[in-house]
Amino acid sequence: MKVDTKTSGPCRMKLIVKAEAAETRPDYEEIVGLYVQQGRLPGFRSGKAPRKVVETRFRADIDADVRSRLIGKFYREAVQAAKRSPVAVVDVTDVIFSPETGISFVALVDVAPEFKLPRYKKIPLKAETPMVTDEQVEAQVTRFRNMLARYEDAAGQTAARGDLVCIDYSGICDGKPLQELVPEAAGLAGGKDFWAQADEPEFIPGLALALQGMKGGDAKEIKVKFEKDFHLEAVRGRKVEYRVQAKGVRRRILPADEEICQRIGFASLDELRARSRKDLLAAAEQREQARQQQEVVDFLLKRTEFDLPESVVAEETNLTVRGMVRDIVGRGATNEDVAKNREAILGAAATASKDRVRLRYILARIAEEEQVEVTDAEVEQRVQAMAAQYRMTVEKLRATLEERHGFESLRADIRNEKALARLVEEAKA
């Protein structure tokens, strides 16, 4: 077999493969033999038809099967000869085959990037000690109290903090309905018969305070400027004028201390406070761990630039787009809204996907350098956790992963996570 390689763009190359008839003949003979044994022809018993007749009758099928086998066989050998790691076959063209001359074809493949790792030992990292204040503990107790509150109709009465108010509301921005300007902000743009709480957290800045003092039949206009760190990027910095019509009020009735403890299974408020402090500290530690990991990730991405395989980025982008669309639709946007914002969605997905793909390659290389290993027990533990998350049986999830060849990817993800954890652990504070 002869293999010539040509670069065809970043992380993409052509494998020009040629195998002589002596190399392809055994596979051809084997496949023809199978057709002779199994092919059914009128007037002949199974396996008794002359070879020439079989070759003539099934010429197209034999040719397709032989080409498929030979391309797969010599492609694998060509990749080994080229000494590059393929990640996807983009196309196979110019296939020429005959039993007398052998086979030749051109395989266009994406290959893993080649790059130099930055200095990743003792990455500078600002560590912060997770802490829980008494105020945070009391706020948690208050949240329990509010969660267990009941609501009673308060017709004709004005709303106080914490009460529910039934409202119709609509937002205008730059003289146009917010829904037209920002389709993905459907929930923020307006609604009817919506029960909003006159308390924080509030989904529209300033709405909670505006609702306090309103009663059924009252109307009010409020002016809102969405801050630059608002969770929905599309409305950040926008000035919106809302018209709010109150239609009814429900009074919040808070439970007594004894009722709180009884309903959530604690002997006293002090016991509830102790448990709340423990849970809040665990959550703070997780946030700090995530923050440190992100700081290390930012360090690696900032110092490691290289080309990426187009097919890998495209696949990751497709997954990201599907996730973004699910989130947008889940917030009330329509398919028309999604279509109008297609370019913005694709742009955001492409940027995020490139960073994720690049990070995977970086962490994989670091894991290789540091000889990070993943045990079967760690894979099994992850499978069980995923099964619980997806509410599937372990057996069904395992079968799905095997069907989709997902275990290799799962093991690689765990290996990269361990590499990142090691970088955080060894970072220089």
C-alpha positions as CSV (number, residue, x, y, z in Angstrom):
1,M,0.0,0.0,0.0
2,K,1.2,3.5,-0.8
3,V,0.0,6.6,1.1
4,D,0.6,10.2,0.3
5,T,-0.6,13.0,2.6
6,K,-1.5,16.5,1.9
7,T,-2.5,19.3,4.3
8,S,-6.0,20.5,3.4
9,G,-6.5,23.2,6.0
10,P,-6.2,23.6,9.8
11,C,-6.5,20.1,11.4
12,R,-7.5,18.6,8.1
13,M,-5.5,16.4,5.7
14,K,-6.0,14.3,2.6
15,L,-4.9,10.6,2.6
16,I,-4.2,9.5,-1.0
17,V,-4.2,5.7,-0.8
18,K,-3.2,3.2,-3.4
19,A,-3.2,-0.6,-2.9
20,E,-2.2,-3.1,-5.6
21,A,-4.3,-6.0,-6.8
22,A,-2.1,-8.5,-4.9
23,E,-3.2,-6.7,-1.7
24,T,-6.9,-6.5,-2.5
25,R,-7.3,-9.9,-4.1
26,P,-7.8,-11.9,-0.9
27,D,-10.7,-9.7,0.3
28,Y,-12.2,-9.8,-3.2
29,E,-12.0,-13.6,-3.3
30,E,-13.5,-14.0,0.1
31,I,-16.5,-11.8,-0.6
32,V,-17.1,-13.5,-4.0
33,G,-16.9,-16.9,-2.2
34,L,-19.6,-15.7,0.2
35,Y,-21.9,-14.8,-2.7
36,V,-21.3,-18.2,-4.3
37,Q,-22.2,-20.0,-1.1
38,Q,-25.2,-17.8,-0.2
39,G,-26.5,-16.2,-3.4
40,R,-29.8,-17.5,-4.7
41,L,-30.2,-17.8,-8.5
42,P,-33.1,-19.3,-10.4
43,G,-32.3,-22.8,-11.7
44,F,-29.5,-23.5,-9.3
45,R,-29.4,-25.0,-5.8
46,S,-27.9,-22.8,-3.1
47,G,-24.1,-22.8,-3.4
48,K,-24.1,-24.6,-6.8
49,A,-24.2,-21.7,-9.2
50,P,-21.0,-21.2,-11.3
51,R,-18.7,-18.5,-10.1
52,K,-18.9,-16.5,-13.3
53,V,-22.7,-16.5,-13.2
54,V,-22.6,-15.3,-9.6
55,E,-20.1,-12.6,-10.4
56,T,-22.2,-11.4,-13.3
57,R,-25.5,-11.5,-11.5
58,F,-24.3,-9.8,-8.3
59,R,-21.6,-7.6,-9.8
60,A,-22.9,-4.3,-8.3
61,D,-23.4,-5.8,-4.8
62,I,-20.0,-7.5,-4.8
63,D,-18.3,-4.3,-5.9
64,A,-20.0,-2.3,-3.2
65,D,-19.1,-4.8,-0.5
66,V,-15.5,-5.1,-1.6
67,R,-15.1,-1.3,-1.8
68,S,-16.5,-0.8,1.7
69,R,-14.3,-3.5,3.2
70,L,-11.1,-2.3,1.4
71,I,-11.7,1.4,2.2
72,G,-12.1,0.6,5.9
73,K,-9.1,-1.7,5.9
74,F,-6.6,0.5,4.1
75,Y,-7.9,3.7,5.7
76,R,-6.9,2.3,9.1
77,E,-3.5,1.4,7.7
78,A,-3.1,4.8,6.1
79,V,-3.8,6.6,9.3
80,Q,-1.2,4.6,11.1
81,A,1.3,5.3,8.4
82,A,0.6,9.0,8.5
83,K,1.2,9.1,12.3
84,R,-1.7,11.5,13.0
85,S,-4.7,11.0,15.3
86,P,-7.9,11.2,13.2
87,V,-11.1,12.5,14.8
88,A,-13.5,12.2,11.9
89,V,-13.7,11.1,8.3
90,V,-15.0,14.1,6.4
91,D,-15.3,12.5,3.0
92,V,-14.1,9.6,0.8
93,T,-13.8,10.4,-2.9
94,D,-12.1,9.3,-6.2
95,V,-12.7,5.6,-5.4
96,I,-11.4,3.4,-8.2
97,F,-11.4,-0.4,-7.8
98,S,-11.1,-3.4,-10.0
99,P,-9.9,-6.9,-9.2
100,E,-7.2,-6.6,-11.8
101,T,-5.7,-3.2,-10.7
102,G,-6.5,-2.9,-7.0
103,I,-8.0,0.1,-5.3
104,S,-7.3,3.8,-4.9
105,F,-9.2,6.5,-3.0
106,V,-8.8,9.9,-1.3
107,A,-9.9,10.2,2.3
108,L,-10.4,13.7,3.7
109,V,-10.0,13.5,7.5
110,D,-10.0,15.9,10.5
111,V,-7.1,15.2,12.8
112,A,-6.3,16.2,16.4
113,P,-4.5,19.5,16.8
114,E,-0.8,19.8,17.6
115,F,0.0,22.4,20.1
116,K,2.4,23.3,22.9
117,L,1.1,23.3,26.4
118,P,1.6,26.3,28.6
119,R,3.4,26.1,31.9
120,Y,0.6,24.5,33.9
121,K,2.4,23.7,37.1
122,K,1.5,25.9,40.1
123,I,-0.9,28.2,38.3
124,P,-1.4,31.4,40.2
125,L,-4.7,31.1,42.0
126,K,-6.5,33.3,44.5
127,A,-8.1,31.1,47.1
128,E,-10.9,32.3,49.3
129,T,-12.0,30.7,52.6
130,P,-15.8,29.8,52.4
131,M,-17.7,31.4,55.3
132,V,-21.3,31.4,56.5
133,T,-22.6,34.4,58.6
134,D,-25.3,34.4,61.2
135,E,-27.3,36.6,58.8
136,Q,-27.1,34.0,56.1
137,V,-28.4,31.3,58.5
138,E,-31.3,33.5,59.6
139,A,-32.1,34.2,55.9
140,Q,-32.2,30.5,55.3
141,V,-34.6,30.0,58.3
142,T,-36.7,32.9,56.8
143,R,-36.8,31.1,53.5
144,F,-38.1,28.0,55.2
145,R,-40.7,30.1,57.0
146,N,-41.8,31.7,53.7
147,M,-41.9,28.4,51.9
148,L,-44.3,27.0,54.5
149,A,-46.6,30.1,54.4
150,R,-50.2,29.9,53.4
151,Y,-52.2,32.5,51.4
152,E,-55.7,33.7,52.1
153,D,-57.8,35.9,49.8
154,A,-57.6,39.5,50.8
155,A,-60.2,41.1,48.5
156,G,-60.2,44.9,48.8
157,Q,-57.0,45.0,50.8
158,T,-53.7,46.5,49.8
159,A,-50.7,44.2,49.3
160,A,-48.0,44.1,51.9
161,R,-44.5,42.6,51.5
162,G,-44.7,38.9,50.8
163,D,-48.3,38.9,49.6
164,L,-49.3,37.6,46.2
165,V,-50.8,40.0,43.7
166,C,-52.5,38.8,40.5
167,I,-51.4,41.2,37.7
168,D,-51.6,41.9,34.0
169,Y,-48.3,43.5,32.8
170,S,-46.7,44.6,29.6
171,G,-43.3,46.2,28.8
172,I,-42.5,48.9,26.3
173,C,-38.9,49.6,25.2
174,D,-37.9,52.4,22.7
175,G,-41.6,52.8,21.9
176,K,-42.1,49.1,20.9
177,P,-43.3,46.1,22.9
178,L,-40.4,44.4,24.5
179,Q,-41.6,41.1,23.0
180,E,-40.9,42.4,19.5
181,L,-37.4,43.7,20.3
182,V,-36.3,40.7,22.4
183,P,-38.3,37.6,21.5
184,E,-36.4,35.4,24.0
185,A,-37.5,37.7,26.8
186,A,-41.1,36.4,26.6
187,G,-41.6,36.1,30.4
188,L,-40.2,39.6,31.0
189,A,-42.2,41.2,28.1
190,G,-45.7,40.7,29.5
191,G,-48.3,38.4,30.9
192,K,-51.9,38.1,32.1
193,D,-53.4,36.7,35.3
194,F,-49.8,36.2,36.7
195,W,-49.4,35.9,40.4
196,A,-46.3,37.8,41.4
197,Q,-45.0,38.0,45.0
198,A,-44.4,41.4,46.5
199,D,-41.0,40.3,47.8
200,E,-37.6,39.3,46.6
201,P,-36.4,37.5,44.5
202,E,-38.2,39.5,41.8
203,F,-38.2,38.6,38.1
204,I,-38.5,42.2,37.1
205,P,-36.3,44.7,39.0
206,G,-38.4,47.0,41.2
207,L,-41.7,45.1,40.7
208,A,-41.8,43.8,44.3
209,L,-41.7,47.3,45.8
210,A,-44.2,48.6,43.2
211,L,-46.7,45.9,44.1
212,Q,-46.7,46.8,47.8
213,G,-49.7,49.1,48.5
214,M,-51.6,48.0,45.4
215,K,-55.1,46.4,45.6
216,G,-57.4,44.9,43.0
217,G,-58.3,47.5,40.3
218,D,-55.2,49.6,40.8
219,A,-52.8,50.4,37.9
220,K,-49.3,51.6,38.0
221,E,-46.4,52.4,35.6
222,I,-42.9,51.6,36.6
223,K,-39.6,52.4,34.9
224,V,-36.9,49.7,34.9
225,K,-33.3,49.7,33.7
226,F,-31.9,46.2,33.5
227,E,-28.4,46.1,35.0
228,K,-25.3,44.9,33.1
229,D,-25.2,41.7,35.1
230,F,-28.8,40.7,34.6
231,H,-29.2,37.0,34.0
232,L,-30.7,37.5,30.5
233,E,-28.0,39.0,28.3
234,A,-30.5,40.3,25.7
235,V,-32.1,42.9,28.0
236,R,-29.0,44.1,29.8
237,G,-28.8,47.9,29.8
238,R,-32.3,48.3,28.3
239,K,-34.8,50.8,29.7
240,V,-38.3,49.4,29.9
241,E,-41.5,51.0,31.0
242,Y,-44.0,48.6,32.4
243,R,-47.8,49.0,32.9
244,V,-49.0,46.9,35.8
245,Q,-52.7,46.2,36.5
246,A,-53.5,44.6,39.8
247,K,-56.5,42.2,39.8
248,G,-56.4,40.7,43.3
249,V,-54.4,40.1,46.4
250,R,-53.7,37.1,48.6
251,R,-52.4,37.7,52.1
252,R,-49.3,35.7,53.2
253,I,-49.8,34.0,56.6
254,L,-46.4,32.9,58.1
255,P,-46.2,29.8,60.3
256,A,-45.2,29.9,64.0
257,D,-41.8,28.5,65.0
258,E,-43.3,25.3,66.4
259,E,-45.1,24.6,63.1
260,I,-41.9,25.1,61.1
261,C,-40.0,22.6,63.2
262,Q,-42.9,20.1,63.1
263,R,-43.4,20.3,59.3
264,I,-39.8,19.9,58.3
265,G,-38.8,17.5,61.1
266,F,-36.5,19.4,63.5
267,A,-36.8,19.4,67.3
268,S,-36.1,23.2,67.5
269,L,-35.1,26.2,65.6
270,D,-31.6,25.9,66.9
271,E,-31.3,22.5,65.3
272,L,-32.7,23.9,62.1
273,R,-30.1,26.7,62.3
274,A,-27.3,24.2,62.8
275,R,-28.3,22.1,59.8
276,S,-28.8,25.2,57.7
277,R,-25.3,26.4,58.6
278,K,-23.8,23.1,57.6
279,D,-25.7,23.0,54.3
280,L,-24.8,26.6,53.5
281,L,-21.1,25.9,54.2
282,A,-21.1,22.9,51.9
283,A,-22.7,25.0,49.2
284,A,-20.2,27.8,49.7
285,E,-17.3,25.2,49.5
286,Q,-18.7,23.9,46.2
287,R,-19.0,27.5,44.8
288,E,-15.4,28.2,45.8
289,Q,-14.2,25.0,44.2
290,A,-16.1,25.9,41.0
291,R,-14.6,29.4,41.1
292,Q,-11.1,28.1,41.4
293,Q,-11.6,25.6,38.6
294,Q,-12.9,28.4,36.4
295,E,-9.9,30.5,37.2
296,V,-7.6,27.7,36.2
297,V,-9.6,27.2,33.0
298,D,-9.4,30.8,32.1
299,F,-5.6,30.7,32.7
300,L,-5.2,27.7,30.3
301,L,-7.5,29.1,27.6
302,K,-5.8,32.5,27.6
303,R,-2.4,31.0,27.1
304,T,-3.1,28.2,24.7
305,E,-4.3,29.1,21.2
306,F,-4.5,26.6,18.4
307,D,-6.6,25.5,15.4
308,L,-9.5,23.1,16.0
309,P,-11.0,20.3,13.9
310,E,-14.0,21.7,12.1
311,S,-16.1,18.5,12.5
312,V,-15.5,18.4,16.3
313,V,-16.5,22.1,16.7
314,A,-19.5,21.6,14.5
315,E,-20.7,18.7,16.5
316,E,-20.2,20.5,19.8
317,T,-22.0,23.6,18.4
318,N,-25.0,21.5,17.4
319,L,-25.3,20.2,20.9
320,T,-25.0,23.7,22.3
321,V,-27.6,25.1,20.0
322,R,-30.1,22.4,20.9
323,G,-29.5,23.1,24.6
324,M,-29.9,26.9,24.1
325,V,-33.1,26.4,22.1
326,R,-34.5,24.2,24.8
327,D,-33.8,26.8,27.4
328,I,-35.3,29.6,25.4
329,V,-38.4,27.7,24.6
330,G,-38.7,26.7,28.2
331,R,-38.8,30.4,29.1
332,G,-41.8,30.8,26.9
333,A,-40.3,31.8,23.5
334,T,-42.0,30.4,20.3
335,N,-40.4,28.7,17.3
336,E,-40.8,32.0,15.4
337,D,-38.8,33.8,18.2
338,V,-36.0,31.2,17.9
339,A,-36.0,31.6,14.1
340,K,-35.7,35.4,14.4
341,N,-32.7,35.1,16.7
342,R,-31.0,32.3,14.8
343,E,-27.8,34.1,14.0
344,A,-27.3,35.4,17.6
345,I,-27.9,31.9,18.9
346,L,-25.5,30.3,16.5
347,G,-22.8,32.9,17.2
348,A,-23.0,32.5,21.0
349,A,-23.1,28.7,20.6
350,A,-20.0,28.7,18.3
351,T,-17.9,30.8,20.7
352,A,-18.8,28.7,23.7
353,S,-18.3,25.4,21.8
354,K,-14.8,26.4,20.6
355,D,-13.7,27.1,24.2
356,R,-15.1,23.8,25.4
357,V,-13.4,21.8,22.6
358,R,-10.1,23.6,23.1
359,L,-10.2,23.0,26.9
360,R,-10.9,19.3,26.3
361,Y,-7.7,19.0,24.2
362,I,-5.7,20.9,26.7
363,L,-6.8,18.8,29.7
364,A,-6.4,15.6,27.7
365,R,-2.8,16.5,27.0
366,I,-2.1,17.4,30.6
367,A,-3.7,14.2,31.7
368,E,-1.4,12.3,29.4
369,E,1.7,14.2,30.6
370,E,0.7,13.6,34.2
371,Q,-0.3,10.0,33.6
372,V,-3.8,10.5,35.1
373,E,-5.6,7.2,35.2
374,V,-9.3,6.4,35.5
375,T,-10.4,3.1,37.1
376,D,-13.3,1.0,36.2
377,A,-14.8,1.7,39.6
378,E,-14.7,5.4,38.9
379,V,-16.6,4.9,35.6
380,E,-19.1,2.7,37.3
381,Q,-19.7,5.3,40.0
382,R,-20.3,7.9,37.4
383,V,-22.7,5.7,35.5
384,Q,-24.7,5.1,38.7
385,A,-24.8,8.9,39.4
386,M,-25.9,9.6,35.9
387,A,-28.6,7.0,36.1
388,A,-30.0,8.6,39.2
389,Q,-29.9,12.0,37.6
390,Y,-31.7,10.9,34.5
391,R,-34.1,8.6,36.5
392,M,-33.0,5.6,34.5
393,T,-32.0,2.1,35.7
394,V,-28.2,1.6,35.7
395,E,-28.7,-1.3,33.3
396,K,-30.6,0.8,30.7
397,L,-28.1,3.6,30.9
398,R,-25.2,1.2,30.5
399,A,-26.9,-0.4,27.4
400,T,-27.4,3.1,25.9
401,L,-23.8,4.0,26.4
402,E,-22.6,0.8,24.9
403,E,-24.9,1.2,21.9
404,R,-23.6,4.7,21.3
405,H,-20.0,3.9,22.1
406,G,-20.2,6.4,24.9
407,F,-18.0,4.7,27.5
408,E,-14.8,5.9,25.9
409,S,-16.1,9.5,25.9
410,L,-17.2,9.1,29.5
411,R,-13.9,7.8,30.6
412,A,-12.2,10.7,28.8
413,D,-14.4,13.2,30.6
414,I,-13.6,11.7,34.0
415,R,-9.9,11.8,33.2
416,N,-10.1,15.5,32.2
417,E,-12.0,16.3,35.4
418,K,-9.3,14.6,37.4
419,A,-6.6,16.5,35.6
420,L,-8.4,19.8,36.3
421,A,-8.8,18.9,40.0
422,R,-5.1,18.2,40.2
423,L,-4.2,21.5,38.6
424,V,-6.4,23.3,41.2
425,E,-4.9,21.3,44.0
426,E,-1.4,22.1,42.9
427,A,-2.1,25.7,42.1
428,K,0.0,28.4,43.8
429,A,-2.1,30.6,46.1
